[in-house]
Amino acid sequence: MAIFNKEIIDRLRVVRKRITAEFGSAPALYTPNLLEDILLYSTRSQDAITKSQIRQLMEVVGEPWNTRFVELHPFP
């Protein structure tokens, strides 16, 4: 299990609230594949703000998550 600092936990809470608002529920903080699950929601989300919040989270978490987000959402 990854150890997250306060900034990452704060961003996770914002992302989870946005996912819950859009999809009705979000993965719990203790979910073993939390970041992977959040990446999947980023591909299903129709909300630009949610996607932006997830992108910012992945940037703060760092590699390989930032690269994985970019691979899933290439610029046109």
N, C-alpha and C positions, 0 to 999 in steps of 0.2 A: 504494500500500500504506500502510495506517495505521501510525503509530508508537504503540506502547503503552508505558505506564510499568510499573514493577515490580508495582504493585498489580493492574493489569489482567492482566498475564501470569500472576501467581500465581492469580488467579481463573479464567483460561482453563485453566490446568493442572488445577485442581479439577474444572471443568465437563467437560473432556475425559476425565478419569478416570471420572467418573460416567456419561458417555455410553458410553464403552467398556465399562463394566461392564454396562450395560443392553442395548446394541445390538451389542457385539462389536468395534466400531471407532468412531473419531471423526475428524473432519476435522483435518488437520495444521495446525500454527500458521502455516505459510506459504501455506495455501489462500487464493486471492484473495477468495473470498466467505465467509470464515470466520464472521463474525457472522451473516450470512444463513443459512448452514448450521446454525449453532447454534440460531437461532430456529426453524428447521424441526424440529429434534430436540425442541425444547420443546413443539411441538404433538403430537408422536408419543409422548412419554414418558408412562409411567404412574406414574412415581416423583415424589412430591411434593417430595422433597429435591432431586432433579435440577432440577425446575422452579424451585424456590426459588433454587438456586445460579445458574441462568441468569438469573433476574429480577435478582438482586443484581449479576451481571456487567453486564447491560444498564444498570442504574442508574449504575454506576461509569463505564461507557463514555460515557454521556450521550445526548444527542439526536442523531439521531432514533431511536436504538435502544431507548431506554426507552419511548417512545411506541409504537413498533412492537410491543414485547412486550405492552404493555397492550392494544393493539388485538386481538392474537391471543388474549389471555386476559382477556376482560372479566369483571368480578365479576358474579355472579348477582343 
